């Protein structure tokens, strides 16, 4: 239905919320009176949703049934965890779309006649979400797209979207929306109105609603067109922009467009958050962002990318999500406090409830609040408050409350989603003590709970692992082996004429890229960085690629290039080429080469022990070189955009030693005493970073491990991939007397993806000093990892 600026006849409701100073050691606190008019204006709340895209959910399907089901409960089961009321998934197109690539169900025009609806995991995820919440709203959006389209804005693409919706029906699902645009790239008014809408209608999908522009174009500029173009306005159902208020703590500085509200369409933040949900700092950021999206922009739905960090730590944007599940072989997962931040909204207000504008606002200390009212005549309501840095004191005078008691739920850094004592309405007045930096929901409703499942213990990936790919069904999603994570291209299980199953790279033509893909490669997501070891596998290069000589091979100590995650990866690549050559190469250099019969399968083995790299073909040593370009990384397969086969995988490796001690630990620097920007070096997100002050002088940070620990290893990830970073690492037990762990102040060597330094020390504080290069530039620090026993 088309939303309007609703008028209503509900009984007048005046209400004030008292938030007193929370810290016992202080009597300070500001005061504010809030009156909430039950007859006042407000838009309809559309819920808090999730976005599964960029292959961020890939490893979830590999979990055993029990853990996988438990994780899905935390995400989608109503009144249990986050209870997402909306799920948008990527429509795969075989190209890297942030963390990896998702497969297309019809990568050729011929496949449109018989689409492969078991490819990938997004249909499966939608099915599992709907199993837990039959009322969940389902949506889908394109990032990369197949190359057989006659242009993005073509009849081909409209037909492709219809086939995707039919695939949802095949899975027993009913889509509510389809995003009629190219994610964060472009939209086309005439195509939406004159091609997509008629194509949906004539194929029996008149009830499917269209969203736009999904982050394409300048913020909200589509509104200027919509207020003048009634045909376009009547064709779409919502205006969906991305990260409207801020992006990963970076405020955009944009102002609302008045025409956005004048369109009378719901306004959505179609994608938001993009941070690790493990910290309380990020948790309150998430909750405040939901509130501020409405307070500032009148946005009624905020969708979180991503619902679960289920991508390996080696991938781009690792560790980003509302909970974490990256070790499916162990069943272990982490329920982060951000799950309960979303629960403060979705467990207390449902889509179709109404915002009461007079009950939405901000207060000193960066606090915010919004009020939601049930429109079914019950007069139930809920107020979500995220307190700021200081205590508050608010007082209410209440005219008409539906009940004499209000229920209160609270989350803070120590414990989340805990029901508090009810507060009473006495002589039209309510008082409530609220702690700083906390989340509260005050409500008339009941039935909420903090769901809980037993979580298995974490186990390391086996250091010896093999897979011949014969035990997988070709009739069940995702049609890829367990623990494999495609960064680019399309690696899919296949069956030979002799009933042998193997892994095959199937992207053999150009596509519409979301970001430029340079080759196809897939990692084994063992969640452990390799230091030394070996990978062996049978490989076969079937043909040349559309853009050059075809090849297939192995990769060792692999990592993505942070300049563009779909570039040729870092790591040692051992390839056989269709022209009858083999090469051992780094990203830029050929270390060795030779000739081989490329018309048949070969067994390749690639080993790395320190700087000694060896390559074997069919058991014969063909290359033995010394090279220290790459220090650690992952193992996997690589190919051109050609058909390539892989079988009989064997991994035998030694992981980087030690237990990580520095994750999420507090850090300081003279340039940032509070440490707000330093968290980027300790949050496990491979793309976030600490940027030292670039004034030509040395810069340092100090991380506090919390207690004296044995320190065995430090890893320093920088953006200096073309030159050696100069740095020094020191340690201290008292933060006064310092000893040297490693001194690389004269270093000239390149080490990718990090500099790994081993030693033997006992300390609580560790100091990293970064020196400017000769050209006065200074290395940014993506991660600084300190390991102990």
N, C-alpha and C positions, 0 to 999 in steps of 0.2 A: 504494500500500500504506500501511497505518497504521504510522507509526514507533513504536518502543518505546525504552525505556532499555536499550540493547543490552548483553548479556553475551557474552563471547567466550572462546575458549580459545587465543588466540595466545600464543606463547612470550614469557616475561617479557623486557621491554626496559627497561633503565635507561640513561639518557642525560643528559649535561650539556653545555650549550653555553657556550663561553667567548667573551665579547665584551670585548676589551681596550680600554683608553683609546686614542682614535684620533688625537688631535692630537699631532704630534711635539714641539710646544713645551711640552707639559705632561706630567707623570707622574701627574697626579691621575686618579682613577677609582674608582668603587665596585665592590664584588664581590657576586656572587650565584651560588648553585648551584641549578641546575634539574635535577630528576630526572623523567624522563618514563617512566611505567609503561605498557608496551605492553599489559598486561592490564587497565588501568584503564578507568574509565567515559568516555563521550563520546558526543555525538550525531552524526548523519550530516550531513556537509557537503553543502549543496545548490547551491553555486556562487555566483558573483557575476553578477548580471543587469543588464538595462537596461530603462528605461521610456521609451517614445516616446509623448508626450502633450502636450496644450496647444499643438499645432502646432509644437513645437520642432524637428521634423525636416523641415518643409515644403520648404525650398529644396533639399534633397539630391536629390530626384527630377529637378530641373531641370538638374543637371550633365550634361555630355556623358559618353558611355559610359565612357571610359577613367578619368577622374578619379572618377566615381561608383563604378565597380567597385573602384578602389584604396581609396577611403574605406571602403567596405563590408568590404574585407579587414581593415583595421585594427580594425574593430569586431567582426567575427564569425568570421573565418577562424581555426580552431584553430592554436595554436602559431605565430602570426604577429604578433598584436597583443593587444588586450584579450581576445579570444576569449570574448565573452559566451556563457554557457551557457543563458540564459533571456532572453526578450523579452516584455514586456507592452506592449500598444498600447492606445490610447484607442479606444473605440467612439464614433464621432463623433455629435454631436447638434445641430450648427449654432449652438452658443453659444460664447462665449469661455470657455476653460478654463485659461488662464494667459497664454500669449503670443499666442494667436489662437483661431480657431474651426476645427473639423474637421467635414466634411460628414457628414450622416446618409445611410446607404444606403437608408432608407425614411422619408422625412420626412412622409409621409401614410400613412393606413391602406391606401389603394388601392395604394401602391407596395409594400406587403408581398407582393402577388401577383407582382410582377416587380421585385425589389430591384435597385438600381444599384450593383453591386459594383465598378465601376471609379471610383467617386467617391473622391477623396482619395488618400492614399499609404500608409496603414498596412498594407493587405493586400500591397501591393507590397513594402514594407519587410520584412514577415515572409517573403515569398517569397525575397527576396534573402538574408536571414539563413539560411534553411533551405538555400538553394543552397550556402552555404559550410559550414554545419554541419548535416547532416541530423538530428542528435540534439538540436538546440536545442529547449528547452521553450517553448511558446507559450501566452500568456495574454492576456486582454483585460478591460477594465474600463470602466464608464460614468462619465462626468463630467456633461455636459448630455445631455438626452434629448428626443426628439420630443414634441410637445404632444398627439398623438392618443391617448396612453396614458390609460386610465382609472385613473390613479394610478400612482405609481412601483411600489408593491407590488401589481401586478395580473397577471392572466394575459397581458395585452397585452405587458408587459415581458418576461415569460418567453418568449413566442413570438418577440419581437424578438431576444433573445439566441440562440435556436435559429437564427433566420435568419442572424445574424452568423456562427455556427459553420458553417452551410451555405455561406456566402460564402467562408469559409476553404477548405472542400472544393472550391469552384469554382476557387480559385486553386491547387489541388493541395496544400493544407496540412492538417496534422492538429493541431488544438488539443489541448493536454493539460489546460489549466485554463480556467475562467471565474470571474471575480470576482463573486460573488453579492451585490453591495452597491452603494451609491452613494458614489463616491470622496469620502472625508474628510467625508461629510455624515451618512450614516445606514445602518443595516442592519436587517433584519427577520427574526427567527428563524423565525416561522411561514411567511413567504413562501419562505424558502430551503428549509425542510423539506417544506412541503405543496404548494408551487406549482412552484418552479424545479426541484427534483430530479425530481419525477415528470414534468415536461414534457421535461426532457432525456432521461429514460429511455425514454419512449414514442416519442420521435423518433429513437431509435437511438444516443443519446449517453450510454450508461451508463458509459463509460470516462472521460468528462469529469469532472475533479475541481473542486470549488468551494472558493474561498478567501474568507475574511472576517476582519475587517470593513474592511480597507483604510483604516485611519486614522479610521474613524468611532467616535465615543464617546471616553471617557476611556481612557488607555493601558491596554491589556490587561484591561479590566474584563469583556470577553467571556469571559475564562477562568473567572471566578467562576460564570458560567452553565454553561459547558461541563462543568465537573467534576461538576455536579449533573444535567445533562441528557444522557444517553447517546445519545438519538436525534439531537439536534443535533450532538453530538460526532462521531457516526458519519457525519453528512451532509457535513461539511466536511473538507478535507484539510490545511489549514494555517491558522495565525493570522497575519495579515499586518497589521502596524501601520506607521506612517510616522514617520520621523525619531525613533526611540525614544530615542537617546542625546543627540543635539544637533541643532540646526537652524541651518545657516549660522553656525557658531561659537557659537551660543547654547545653552548646556547647559540641558536641560529640568528637571533637578533631581528627576526622578521615580525611584522605586525599583522594582525588579522585583516582579512579582506571583508569589508561589510557585505559585499555581494554574496559571500558564502552562505550566510544565514538567510539572505533574501531569496535564495533559490528554493528555500523550504525543503531542501534535501538533507538527509542525515549526513553529518560530517564525521569521517573516520580517520584515525591514525592507523592506516592499513598495515604498517610495520613500525615497531618501536622496540626500545630497550637496547638490545645488542651488547650486553655486558655479562660478565660472570655473576651468577646469582648467589655465590657463596658468602659474600660479605654483607654485613648489615648496612654499610654505607650505600652499596648498590641497591639493597632492598628498599630502603627509605626513598632513594632516588626513583625507583620504579613506582612506588605507591604515590609519591608526590606528583610524578609525571601524569599518572592517570587523572588525578584531581585537577592539575593545572591545565591539562588538555581541554577540560570542560570550562573551567573558570575563565581561561583566556581566549580559547578558540571556539567554544561551544561544540567540541568534539564529543560524540556520544558513544563511540566504540574505540578502544585501544587494543591493538593486536600485538602480541609479543613474539619477536624473533629472538631466540627460538624456544619452543616449549621444553626441550631437553637437549643438553649438550651430549650428543651421541655421535660425535666425530672424534677421530683419534687426535692425540695431543700434537701430532706432527702436522696437522692440517691448519689451514688459514682460519682465523677466528676460533681456535680451539678454546674449550672451557667456557663458551658463551651459552647461556641458557638459564632456565629457571630451576632445573635440577640436572644431575649428571649421571650418564650411564655409558661408560666407555670400555668396560671389561666384561663383555657378555660371556666369556668362557668361565668366569667366576660367579656370575650372578649378582655381583656387588653393584650397588648404585648409591647415589647420594641425594637426599631430599634437602634442597637448599631453602633458606628462609624466604626466598622470593615466591615459592609455592604458597606460603601462608599469607604473604602480602596480597596475592591475587584472591585468596580465599576470603580476605576481609571485604572484598567487593562481591564476588560471585556467589558466596554463600548467604548473602544478606539482601541482595537486590537482583532481580531477574530482568531480562530483556522485556521491555514494555512498561517497566516502572518509569516514573517521571522524576526528572531533576526538579527540585524547587530552587529557583535561582537565588531567592533571598537567603537560602541556606547553603550557599556555595561561596567561598571566598578564601582569602589568605590572612594570616596574622603574623605578628612580629616573630623574628627568629626563623623565618622561612617555613612557617607552618601553613597548612591548608586543610580545607574540609569541604565535603559535598554532602547534600541531603537527597535521598531518593525516596519516593513515595509510591506505594502500590496503588494501581488504578482500578483494582477490582471491586472497590467499595469497602474494603476492610479497614482502610485508613492506616494500614501498617506502614511503617517507615523505618529507614536506617540512615545513620549519619556516620560517615567514615572521616576520621581525623588523623592526620599525620602531623605530630607536633614538631616544633622546630628545635633550635638549639637552646632555648630558654624556657623557663616555666611560664605558664599562662594562667590567668584567672578570668573565667568567663561566667556570667550569671544570667540565668533565664527567668523570665516571667512567662508563665505558660497559660494560655487561654483554654484550648481544647485538646487535651491529650487523649488518645483512644484507650490508654491503659495507665494504671497507677504506678507501674514499675517498668523500668527499662533494663534490658540485659546488656552486659558490657563484655566485649572480648578484646584482648590486648596481645600485642607482640612487641618485644624489644630485642636487644642484641643477645640477651641470655636465654630467652625462651619465647616461643612463638605460639600464637593462637591458643591462648589460655583464657577460659571464661572467668570473669571476675564476679564479685558480689553485685547483685542487682542494685540499682539506684532507685530511690523512691521519689515520687513527685509529691511534695509537701507544700500545701498552700500555694500551689502554682509555681513552685520553684524547685530546681534541680541543681545539685552541686556534684562535681566530679573532680577528683585529683588525677591529673594526667602527667606522666613523666615526659621529660624531653626526649627527642629522638625515638619516639614510639609510635605505633600504629594502633588505633582504637576503632572498633565499630560499636556504636550504641544503637540498639534496635528493639523493636517490639516483637520481632519474629523469634521462632524457636526451631529446633531440628538440626542445628549446625553441629559439626564434630570435627575434631582433629584426627583424621584417619591415620592408621598406623599398620604397617606390616613388618614382619621380621626381615632384616636385611642380611643376606649371606656375607661371610667374611671375604675380604678381598684376597685374590690369588694372582700371582704373577703369570703371565703367558709362558707356556712351556718353552724352555730354551732349546729343546729339540721338538720339531713339529713337522708333520708331513700331511699332504692331502693329494690323493689321486683323482679327486672330483667325481668318483663313480657313485657316491652314496647320496646324491642330491636328486630330488624330483624335478623334472622339467615341466611339471604341471602346477607348480606352486611358487608363489612369490618368495623371494625377489629375483630368482633365476641367476643369482650370483653366489659364489662360495661364501661361507662364513668368514668373517673378519677381513674380507677384502674391501677396500675403499677406493673407488675410482676417483681420481682427481680430474682427469679429462678423458674423453672418449667413452667407449661402451664395451666393457668386458662382460661376456655373458656365457653361461654354461651351454654347451652344445654336445651333440652326440654324433660319433662317426658311423660309417657304414657297418663297422664291426661291433657296434653297441658300446664302444668305449666312450666315456664322457671326458670332456676336456674344457678348458676355458678358451674362449675365442674373442678377439677384438673385432667388433662388427661395424664400427663407423668408418666408412670408406669414401665418403663424399663430404664436400663442404657443408656447413650449416650456417644458420643465422646465429652468430655468437653473441652472448651477453658480454663476455670479455674475450679477447683473442686467444684461442687455443692453438698451441704450437705442436703438440704431439699427444698421444694417448698414453697415460700411465696410471697404474693402480698399485697401492701399497698394501701390505699385510698390516692390519691395524693392531699390532701386539701391545700398544700402549707403553712400549719400552724403547728407549733410544739405544741403538746398537753402538757398541764400541769396537768389537771385533767379532768375526764369525764368518759364516758362509751361507749362500743360497745356491741351490742347484735346481734345474728344471729342464724338461724337454721343451724345445721351442721350434716353431716352424713359421717361416714367413711365406705367405701364400701368393702374394701378388705385389705389384707396385702400388704406391699410394696415388691419390688423385693429384697430389702436389709434389711428387718426387719419388725417389727410390724407396720402396717398401722395406721395412725392417721389423725385427722382433728381438727382444733381449731381456736381460736382467738389470736390476738397479740395486746398488748397495750404498749404505749411508746416504740415502736419499732424503731430500727436503724440498719444499716448494720455495720458489723465488718470491720473496716478499714484495719485490717491485711489481710483480704481476703473478698471481698464483697459478695461472695456466700457461706460463712460459715453459720452455725446456727446464726440467727440474735440476736442482743441484744433486750431486751424487756421482758415483762411478757407474757408468752404463756400459754393458757388455753386449753388443748387438751383432746379429747376423743380418746382412743386407741381401736383397733380391738380386743384386748384380754380382753376387758370389764373393763378397768381401766380409770380413768381420772387423770390428773396431772396439777397442777399450778407450773410453773417453770421459773427460770431465765435461762440464757445461760448455767450456770454451776450447779445450785442447784435446787432440788425439794422442793418447799415451802409447798406443801400439795398434797395429793392424796386420791383416794377412788375408789369405784366400781360403774359401770353403765351398763345398758343394751345397748351394742354397736350395736345391730341388727336393730335399728330404728333411725329416726331423733330425735335430741334434740335441744332445744333452750338454747344456752349459753349466758350468760351476764358476762362481765368482767368490773369492775370499778376501778378507781384509784383516790383517793383524798389525796394529800400529800403522806405520807408513808403508808396509809391504802389501801390495795388491797383486793377486794372482788370478789368472783366468784359464779355465780348462774347457776343451771341446771334445766330447766323447771320451773323457777320461785322460786326455793328453794335455799336458801343460803347454800352453801356447804363449803365455805372457806372464812375466814376473818383473814388476817394476816397483820403484820407491816413489811414493807421492803422498804428501800430507795436506792436500787441499781440503779434504773433508774429514772432520773429526768424528762425528756421530750421525745417526740418522736411521732410516727405515729401509726395509728391503721390499722388492716387488717386481712387477713386470712393466715393460715399456715397449711401445711400438709406434710406427707411423700411422697415418690414417689409411690403413690397409688391413685386409684380413690377416690375422696372425693367431697361431695356436700355441697354447701353453698346457703342460701336463706334468704330473708326477713331481710336485713341489716338495722340496726338503729344505728346512731351515735348521741351522745349528749355529748358535751364536752365544756370545757373552754380553749381557747388558751392561750399560754404564753402571758403575758400582755405587751403592749407598742409598740411604733413605733421605728423601727431600725434606729439608728442615725449614726452608725460607718462605714457603708458600703462604701468602697473605700476612706475613709478619710486618710489623710497623717499621717504617724507614724514615730517615730525615736527611736533609741536605741543607747547607747554609743558604742555598738559593730557594729552598722550600722547607722551612722549619716544621710546618704542620704536616707535610708529607702527602698532600692531596695528589699531586701528579706522580709521585714515586710509586704509587700502587701499581702502575702499569708495568713495572719491572718484576712484580711478585704475584700477579693475578692469574698466571697460567694461560693467559690469552696471548697467543703467539704473535698477534699483530699490534697489540697495544704496546706502549713504550714510555720510557722516561727520557725526556729530551733535556740534557744538561744545558746550562746557560752558555750560549755560543759567543763569548766575549774574548776569545783568544787565550783564556787562562784555564788551568786545570780545574776540574770539578769533581766532587765526590759525593757519595751517598753512604749512609751507615744503616745497616739492617740489624734489628734487635731480635735474636732468636728466642728470647724469653727465658732462657736458662743456659748455663754452661753446657756445651755439647762437644762431642768429638767431631771434628771436621775432617773429611777425607777428600773432598772434591768440590771445585767450583766451576760452573759453566756460565760464560758471559756471552750472551747473544747480542750482536750489534748489527747496525745497518752498513758497516764497512765490509762489503763483499769484494771490492776491487782493490783494497789496500789494507795493510795490517793496522789494527788498532793498537795504540799505546796505552797501557793501563797498569795498575798495581793493586793487589789485593792484600789487605792486612787484617789482623784479628786481635781481639782483646777480651780479657775476662772481666775488666772493670770499666771499660770505656775511657780509660785514661792512658794506660801503657799499651803500646801497639807493637806487634811483631809482624814480620813480612811472611805472607803465605806464598806469594809469587810476585816477581818483579818483571813486568813486560814493558817497562817504560821506553825501551829501545827496540821494541818488537817491529819487525818489518814483514813477517809472514802473514799470509792470508789463511784463515781457518774458518770453514763454513760447515754447519750453520752457527757454530759457536767456538769460542776458545775454551778448551777443557784443561784445567789445572788440578793436579793431584798433590796431596800432601798429608801431613799428620799433625793436627793441632787440636787444642781444646780452647773454646771461646764461647762467649755469648754474643758479642758484637763482631760484625764483619764489615770492613770498609772497602769500597771499590772506588778507586781514583782513576778518572779518565783524563788523558792529556790531549790537547789539541794537536792535529796533524800539522805538517809543514805549511799546508795551504790554509791554516787557521780553522778548518772545519773540525768538529768534534763528533765522536760517535754517539748516536742514540742507542739506548739500551732497551732491547725488546724484553729480555728476561735476564735476571741475575739469580742463578740457582745455587744454593749451598747445600751440599749433601753431607750426611754423617754416616755412622755405621748402620 
